[in-house]
Amino acid sequence: MHFRTLEIWRLAAALTVMMWHFLRYAPPGHEAASNALYRLMPLMEMFFMISGFLIMLRYADTLMAEPGSFRRFIVRRLARLYPLYLVTLLFFCVVAAALHFGLVQTQQPERYAWAALPANLLLVQAWGLTDNLTFNYVSWTLSAEWFCYLALPVIVLAYRRHGRSGLAVVAASAVSGLELAVMLGWIPFPSWLEANTWGAYRAFADFALGAMVAVAMRDSRLKLSSHLPGWLTFALAIAAMATQQNAYVIVLLLAAAMFLAALAERNNPDGALYLKPLHPFGRVSFGIYMIHPVIETLLLALVWRKLVEPLEVIGFYTFWLLPAATVLVVAMASDRYFEGPVSQYLNSRLGMEKPKAVRRRIA
């Protein structure tokens, strides 16, 4: 089934990150708004949790149970995500070349280190193999997702053999390992919840937690039909972020919000129909996230900073609506005319069409 509430929350996470990045080009005085948005960055944990939730619901019954099922899953995921990722990576390779030849300048030369290009091409830049975010800096999340896809059999097999307790052990082991790695200095961040160049392991813990929520929701006998509890719990999570509460409290509130929202939508799908008009934007959350650094470079670093801002003819907070709207338009066009057709073509060429047999209900 289609979980509209989770789709909109994922869209909110992508838009929040985008607007926070855009604020870096605001004039002095923007610090309060920037800091307020930065406190909402734990929404990235929900991003990975929702991925784990949806993947678990869809693939737990067939992955590793049918011949070639895992290979089909990996190829289809790669065909869906890698083409857009590669295009954005190539864009920043052009920027790196312009820097190399002195055509443009940057205050972050380490972002365009050619030595990091192989890791980016292989989608392993968030596995602790690079020291900085490079090229399309937000792509660490896709690298982290890729790690989760490759490690998905661990989650699925733990569930099949030991049920929900198996999932709990995987999630707890991942969190414990991360805490130990931070304590020993292996992960060079004050908290694993802030890691990005080591984000693969952070994402796996969130992914496993999302899988737990999926199984709990599916097996729940609660007859909850109101969508209000999910939204109220989500609001509590946002309030906890804004007031900088303990990170684990925030993560647990997000997990609870997901459970309540998904359960209500399972029992009362019509209750979320009011979100249907936002679906065209919700379905392109990935595109918004991956494309916005490109638009940021073109419309803010170049057009705004070099051309518009010196003229003082328009305020920043009016101008920034242009790159925001452009990202939405480009993401929707990319999904329809590039990502979808290319994914379909690759799956067809590689023999990865969806099986015609109806998938069984998750055991």
C-alpha positions as CSV (number, residue, x, y, z in Angstrom):
1,M,0.0,0.0,0.0
2,H,1.0,3.6,-0.4
3,F,1.9,5.4,2.8
4,R,1.1,9.0,2.0
5,T,2.0,10.4,5.4
6,L,5.5,8.9,5.3
7,E,6.0,10.2,1.8
8,I,5.2,13.7,2.9
9,W,7.5,13.4,5.9
10,R,10.3,12.3,3.7
11,L,9.6,15.2,1.4
12,A,9.7,17.6,4.4
13,A,13.1,16.2,5.3
14,A,14.4,16.8,1.8
15,L,13.0,20.4,1.6
16,T,14.4,21.2,5.1
17,V,17.9,20.1,4.1
18,M,17.7,22.0,0.8
19,M,16.5,25.3,2.4
20,W,19.2,25.0,5.1
21,H,21.9,24.7,2.5
22,F,20.4,27.6,0.6
23,L,20.7,29.8,3.7
24,R,24.5,29.7,3.4
25,Y,24.1,32.4,0.8
26,A,21.9,34.7,2.9
27,P,23.2,38.1,4.1
28,P,24.3,38.6,7.7
29,G,21.5,38.1,10.1
30,H,20.3,34.8,8.8
31,E,22.1,32.9,11.6
32,A,19.0,32.4,13.8
33,A,17.0,30.9,10.9
34,S,20.0,28.7,9.9
35,N,20.5,27.4,13.4
36,A,16.8,26.7,13.7
37,L,16.8,24.6,10.5
38,Y,20.1,22.9,11.6
39,R,18.4,21.6,14.7
40,L,16.0,19.7,12.4
41,M,18.7,17.7,10.8
42,P,17.8,14.6,12.8
43,L,15.1,14.3,10.2
44,M,17.8,12.5,8.2
45,E,17.4,9.6,10.6
46,M,13.8,9.4,9.6
47,F,14.8,9.4,6.0
48,F,16.8,6.1,6.5
49,M,14.1,4.7,8.8
50,I,11.4,5.2,6.2
51,S,13.6,3.5,3.6
52,G,14.1,0.5,5.9
53,F,10.3,0.5,6.6
54,L,9.3,0.4,2.9
55,I,12.0,-2.0,1.8
56,M,11.2,-4.5,4.6
57,L,7.5,-4.4,3.8
58,R,8.1,-5.0,0.1
59,Y,11.0,-7.5,0.0
60,A,11.1,-9.4,3.3
61,D,9.0,-12.2,1.9
62,T,10.9,-12.8,-1.3
63,L,14.4,-11.6,-0.8
64,M,16.8,-14.5,-0.5
65,A,13.8,-16.9,-0.7
66,E,13.4,-17.0,-4.5
67,P,16.3,-17.7,-7.0
68,G,18.0,-14.5,-8.1
69,S,15.7,-12.3,-5.9
70,F,18.6,-10.5,-4.2
71,R,20.3,-9.8,-7.5
72,R,17.1,-8.5,-9.0
73,F,16.7,-6.2,-6.0
74,I,20.2,-4.8,-6.2
75,V,20.1,-4.2,-10.0
76,R,16.7,-2.6,-9.8
77,R,17.7,-0.3,-7.0
78,L,20.9,0.6,-8.8
79,A,19.0,1.3,-12.1
80,R,16.6,3.5,-10.2
81,L,19.1,5.6,-8.3
82,Y,22.5,5.6,-10.0
83,P,21.7,7.4,-13.3
84,L,20.6,10.7,-11.6
85,Y,23.5,10.3,-9.1
86,L,26.0,9.9,-11.9
87,V,24.7,13.0,-13.8
88,T,25.0,15.2,-10.7
89,L,28.5,13.7,-10.0
90,L,29.6,14.5,-13.6
91,F,28.3,18.1,-13.1
92,F,30.6,18.6,-10.1
93,C,33.5,16.9,-12.0
94,V,33.0,19.8,-14.5
95,V,33.2,22.2,-11.6
96,A,36.4,20.5,-10.4
97,A,37.9,20.8,-13.8
98,A,37.1,24.5,-13.9
99,L,38.8,24.9,-10.5
100,H,41.8,23.0,-11.8
101,F,42.2,25.3,-14.7
102,G,41.6,28.5,-12.6
103,L,38.3,29.4,-14.3
104,V,36.5,29.5,-10.9
105,Q,37.5,29.7,-7.3
106,T,36.2,28.0,-4.1
107,Q,36.7,28.1,-0.4
108,Q,36.4,24.3,-0.2
109,P,39.1,22.9,-2.5
110,E,39.0,19.6,-0.6
111,R,35.4,19.0,-1.8
112,Y,36.8,18.6,-5.4
113,A,39.7,16.3,-4.6
114,W,40.2,14.0,-7.6
115,A,41.5,11.3,-5.3
116,A,38.0,10.9,-3.9
117,L,36.4,10.4,-7.4
118,P,36.8,6.5,-7.4
119,A,35.0,6.3,-4.1
120,N,32.2,8.4,-5.4
121,L,31.9,6.4,-8.6
122,L,31.7,3.2,-6.5
123,L,29.2,4.8,-4.0
124,V,31.5,4.0,-1.1
125,Q,32.3,7.6,0.0
126,A,30.2,7.2,3.2
127,W,31.8,4.0,4.3
128,G,34.6,5.8,6.2
129,L,36.9,5.8,3.2
130,T,37.1,9.6,2.7
131,D,37.8,12.4,5.1
132,N,35.5,15.0,3.6
133,L,32.2,15.3,1.8
134,T,33.2,15.5,-1.9
135,F,31.7,16.5,-5.3
136,N,27.9,16.3,-4.8
137,Y,28.2,16.5,-1.0
138,V,24.7,15.3,-0.2
139,S,25.4,12.0,-2.0
140,W,26.8,10.5,1.2
141,T,23.2,9.5,2.0
142,L,22.9,7.5,-1.3
143,S,26.2,5.8,-0.5
144,A,24.8,5.0,2.9
145,E,21.6,3.7,1.4
146,W,23.7,1.5,-1.0
147,F,25.4,0.0,2.0
148,C,22.0,-0.8,3.6
149,Y,20.8,-2.4,0.4
150,L,23.9,-4.7,0.2
151,A,23.5,-5.5,3.9
152,L,19.8,-6.1,3.7
153,P,20.1,-9.9,3.8
154,V,21.4,-9.5,7.4
155,I,18.1,-7.9,8.4
156,V,15.9,-10.2,6.4
157,L,17.6,-13.4,7.6
158,A,17.6,-12.2,11.2
159,Y,13.8,-11.6,11.0
160,R,13.1,-15.0,9.3
161,R,15.0,-17.0,11.8
162,H,14.2,-15.1,15.0
163,G,11.3,-12.8,14.3
164,R,11.1,-9.4,15.8
165,S,13.6,-10.3,18.5
166,G,16.1,-10.9,15.7
167,L,15.5,-7.5,14.3
168,A,15.9,-6.0,17.7
169,V,19.3,-7.7,18.1
170,V,20.5,-6.4,14.8
171,A,19.4,-2.8,15.6
172,A,20.9,-2.9,19.1
173,S,24.1,-4.4,17.9
174,A,24.5,-1.8,15.2
175,V,23.9,1.1,17.7
176,S,26.2,-0.5,20.3
177,G,28.9,-0.9,17.7
178,L,28.6,2.7,16.6
179,E,28.8,4.0,20.2
180,L,31.9,1.9,20.7
181,A,33.5,3.1,17.5
182,V,32.8,6.8,18.5
183,M,34.2,6.1,22.0
184,L,37.4,4.6,20.6
185,G,37.8,7.4,18.1
186,W,37.4,5.1,15.1
187,I,34.5,7.3,13.9
188,P,35.8,10.9,14.1
189,F,32.5,12.5,15.2
190,P,31.2,13.5,18.6
191,S,28.2,11.3,17.9
192,W,27.4,8.6,15.3
193,L,24.2,10.5,14.7
194,E,26.3,13.3,13.2
195,A,28.5,11.1,11.0
196,N,28.3,11.6,7.3
197,T,31.6,10.3,5.8
198,W,30.9,7.3,8.1
199,G,27.2,7.5,7.4
200,A,26.8,4.0,6.0
201,Y,26.8,2.5,9.5
202,R,24.6,5.2,11.0
203,A,22.1,4.5,8.2
204,F,22.2,0.8,8.8
205,A,21.1,1.3,12.4
206,D,18.2,3.5,11.3
207,F,17.4,1.1,8.5
208,A,17.1,-1.8,10.9
209,L,14.9,0.3,13.2
210,G,12.6,1.1,10.3
211,A,12.4,-2.6,9.5
212,M,11.3,-3.2,13.1
213,V,8.6,-0.5,12.8
214,A,7.4,-2.2,9.5
215,V,7.0,-5.6,11.1
216,A,5.4,-4.1,14.3
217,M,2.9,-2.2,12.2
218,R,2.0,-5.1,10.0
219,D,1.5,-7.5,12.9
220,S,-0.3,-5.0,15.1
221,R,-3.9,-5.8,16.0
222,L,-4.6,-2.2,17.1
223,K,-7.6,-0.8,15.3
224,L,-6.3,2.8,15.3
225,S,-7.9,4.7,12.4
226,S,-7.2,8.3,13.4
227,H,-4.2,9.9,11.8
228,L,-4.0,12.5,14.6
229,P,-1.7,10.5,17.0
230,G,0.9,10.0,14.3
231,W,1.0,13.7,13.5
232,L,1.1,14.7,17.2
233,T,4.0,12.3,17.8
234,F,5.8,13.7,14.8
235,A,5.2,17.2,16.1
236,L,6.7,16.1,19.5
237,A,9.7,14.8,17.6
238,I,10.1,18.2,15.9
239,A,9.7,20.0,19.2
240,A,12.4,17.7,20.7
241,M,14.7,18.6,17.8
242,A,14.1,22.3,18.2
243,T,14.8,22.2,21.9
244,Q,17.8,20.0,21.4
245,Q,16.7,17.0,23.5
246,N,18.6,13.7,23.7
247,A,19.2,12.2,20.3
248,Y,17.8,8.8,21.3
249,V,14.6,10.5,22.5
250,I,14.2,12.1,19.1
251,V,14.9,8.8,17.2
252,L,12.4,6.9,19.3
253,L,9.7,9.6,18.8
254,L,10.3,9.5,15.1
255,A,9.9,5.7,15.2
256,A,6.7,5.9,17.2
257,A,5.3,8.6,14.8
258,M,6.1,6.3,11.9
259,F,4.4,3.3,13.6
260,L,1.2,5.3,14.5
261,A,1.0,7.0,11.1
262,A,1.5,3.8,9.1
263,L,-0.9,1.9,11.3
264,A,-3.6,4.5,10.8
265,E,-3.1,4.5,7.1
266,R,-3.2,0.7,7.0
267,N,-6.6,0.7,8.9
268,N,-7.9,3.9,7.3
269,P,-6.2,4.7,4.0
270,D,-8.8,7.2,3.0
271,G,-7.9,9.3,6.0
272,A,-4.7,10.4,4.2
273,L,-6.3,11.2,0.9
274,Y,-6.0,14.9,1.7
275,L,-2.3,14.5,1.1
276,K,-2.8,13.2,-2.5
277,P,-2.2,16.6,-4.2
278,L,1.3,16.6,-2.7
279,H,2.1,13.2,-4.2
280,P,3.8,14.6,-7.4
281,F,6.3,16.4,-5.1
282,G,6.6,13.5,-2.6
283,R,7.5,11.0,-5.2
284,V,10.5,13.0,-6.3
285,S,12.1,13.5,-2.8
286,F,15.2,11.7,-3.9
287,G,15.5,14.0,-7.0
288,I,15.0,17.1,-4.8
289,Y,17.7,16.0,-2.5
290,M,20.2,15.1,-5.2
291,I,19.6,18.0,-7.6
292,H,19.4,20.9,-5.2
293,P,23.3,21.2,-4.8
294,V,23.5,21.6,-8.6
295,I,20.9,24.3,-8.6
296,E,22.5,25.9,-5.6
297,T,25.8,26.1,-7.5
298,L,24.2,27.6,-10.6
299,L,21.6,30.0,-9.2
300,L,23.1,30.9,-5.8
301,A,26.9,30.6,-6.1
302,L,26.9,32.1,-9.6
303,V,23.8,34.0,-10.5
304,W,23.0,35.4,-7.0
305,R,26.5,35.9,-5.6
306,K,28.1,37.2,-8.8
307,L,25.3,38.9,-10.6
308,V,22.2,39.7,-8.6
309,E,23.5,40.4,-5.1
310,P,26.0,43.2,-6.1
311,L,23.1,45.1,-7.8
312,E,21.0,45.1,-4.7
313,V,17.8,45.1,-6.7
314,I,16.1,42.2,-4.9
315,G,16.4,40.7,-1.4
316,F,17.8,37.3,-0.8
317,Y,14.6,35.9,0.7
318,T,12.7,36.8,-2.4
319,F,15.3,35.5,-4.7
320,W,15.8,32.2,-3.0
321,L,12.2,31.2,-4.1
322,L,13.6,30.9,-7.6
323,P,16.2,28.2,-6.9
324,A,13.7,26.4,-4.6
325,A,11.0,26.4,-7.4
326,T,13.6,25.4,-10.0
327,V,14.7,22.4,-7.9
328,L,11.0,21.2,-7.8
329,V,10.5,21.6,-11.5
330,V,13.8,20.0,-12.5
331,A,13.2,17.1,-10.1
332,M,9.8,16.4,-11.5
333,A,11.0,16.6,-15.1
334,S,14.0,14.4,-14.3
335,D,11.7,11.7,-12.8
336,R,9.4,11.7,-15.8
337,Y,11.8,12.2,-18.7
338,F,15.1,10.8,-17.4
339,E,15.1,8.7,-14.2
340,G,12.0,6.7,-15.0
341,P,12.7,5.9,-18.7
342,V,16.4,5.2,-18.0
343,S,15.5,2.8,-15.1
344,Q,13.0,1.0,-17.3
345,Y,15.5,0.7,-20.1
346,L,18.2,-0.7,-17.9
347,N,15.9,-3.2,-16.3
348,S,14.7,-4.3,-19.7
349,R,18.2,-4.7,-21.1
350,L,19.3,-6.6,-18.0
351,G,16.3,-8.8,-17.8
352,M,15.1,-7.3,-14.5
353,E,11.4,-6.8,-15.2
354,K,9.2,-7.3,-12.2
355,P,8.0,-10.9,-11.8
356,K,4.4,-11.4,-13.0
357,A,3.6,-13.6,-10.0
358,V,1.8,-11.8,-7.2
359,R,4.0,-11.3,-4.2
360,R,3.0,-13.2,-1.1
361,R,2.1,-11.4,2.1
362,I,5.1,-11.0,4.4
363,A,5.2,-14.0,6.7
